[in-house]
Amino acid sequence: DLRKQARQLENELDLKLVSFSKLCTSYSSTRDGRRDRYSSDTTPLLNGSSQDRMFETMAVEIEQLLGKLTGINDKMAEYTNSAGVPSLNAALMHTLQRHRDILQDYTHEFHKTKANFLAIRERENLLGSVRKDIESYKSGSGVNNRRTELFLKEHEHLRNSDRLIEETISIAMATKENMTSQRGMLKSIQSKMNTLANPFQDRFPAVNSLIQRINLRKRRDSLILGGVIGVCTILLLLYAFH
């Protein structure tokens, strides 16, 4: 009866360990496929949490079966020690040793598969954390890039404004120089005309009156020209600062 129970437990353990190994393999394949954005027909339609729960359940069941098989082997050892026939003891010891070897192999395979599964899960958790950090960094970099772009646009706008102001100042300086030159020419002409008109002012009052009107018109033209230049300069400055 003990050997029959041992063989039954060994068969159950063998099936459980095969399923347990397939679960660990499918877990790794599923995570790799999810990470590569790829899924195949052999990939089970289970998410990570379902596989984790199934792993815990199967691990508990296998540990219980290993415990039961260990108890059966202990009972077989007690029975072998209590038997009185030497030849029977030798056969029982051989059978017991074979069952112990099977139990040891199953225990080793279970712990190895469990350790591999836990290592894969820990690695995937670390990779998931790293991916989240990378995504967070990328999103933060995107915000920084937008801010940098806005700063660059503002800087370019300021440079354009400075360049426009410099051009306006250059135009104003050139206008000032032109006005100064024209003013000098007008003064020279006025001086010559006054020199020519002075001898005739007393003798020819009409000529004197004509000269005065010419001088008034020149002053009026100068005022109009100065006003036009001033208005143009103000408009250019308003446009530049706007």
Secondary structure, DSSP 8 states (H G I E B T S, - for coil): -HHHHHHHHHHHHHHHHHHHHHHHHHHHHHHHHHHTT---TTS-S--HHHHHHHHHHHHHHHHHHHHHHHHHHHHHHHHHHH---HHHHHHHHHHHHHHHHHHHHHHHHHHHHHHHHHHHHHHHHHHHHHHHHHHHHHHHHHHHHHHHHHHHHHHHHHHHHHHHHHHHHHHHHHHHHHHHHHHHHHHHHHHHHHHHHHHHHTT-HHHHHHHHHHHHHHHHHHHHHHHHHHHHHHHHHHHHH-
